Amino acid sequence: MTKAIKAREWLVKAEQDLKYARLVLPNYSDLFEVALYHCQQCAEKSLKGYLVFNDIRFEKTHNLETLIYQCETKDKAFSDLLSVAQSLTPFATDYRYPSGVDSLQLPSITLEEFEEAVKNAETIYHFVLSRLPEEVHP
C-alpha cells in the first residue's frame, strides 16, 4: 500500500469525525460532549495523515501538540496551528467518562464552546488538506 493511499485512509476517517460533529452541531446539544471527542479525532487523524504521507513516524498519542511538532519538521507553517491543537487535545479524554472519575468535575459545554471546537477541527483538517496533493484528499 502506498503512502498516498495510507494517508488518504487517515483523512477519510478525519472527514467522518468532522461530519459527525457537524451533524450534532445544530440538532443535539445533549451530544456536544460526545462530539467534542470527534473534533479532537478529526484533528488527530488529519495530522497523522500528513505524517504518513511524509514518511514521518509517530508514536501512539492523542496529544495534538506532539503531532504538530512532528509535522513542523517538514513544514514550519504547522506552528500556526499550535494554539488550536492545544485547545482540542483535552477532548480526547476529558468528556469521555462520567463526571467524577478521577475527581474530574467538568462544566457542561455551551453551544459557543462546541462551535469553537468544530471550527478548530475544521481549521486543522483544511490546513492539512492544503499541504497535500489532491490525490490524497477524500
Secondary structure as GFF3:
##gff-version 3
##sequence-region A 1 138
A	DSSP	alpha_helix	3	27	.	.	.	ID=ss1
A	DSSP	three_ten_helix	29	31	.	.	.	ID=ss2
A	DSSP	alpha_helix	32	53	.	.	.	ID=ss3
A	DSSP	alpha_helix	64	72	.	.	.	ID=ss4
A	DSSP	three_ten_helix	76	81	.	.	.	ID=ss5
A	DSSP	alpha_helix	82	88	.	.	.	ID=ss6
A	DSSP	three_ten_helix	89	92	.	.	.	ID=ss7
A	DSSP	three_ten_helix	101	103	.	.	.	ID=ss8
A	DSSP	alpha_helix	111	130	.	.	.	ID=ss9
A	DSSP	three_ten_helix	134	136	.	.	.	ID=ss10
###
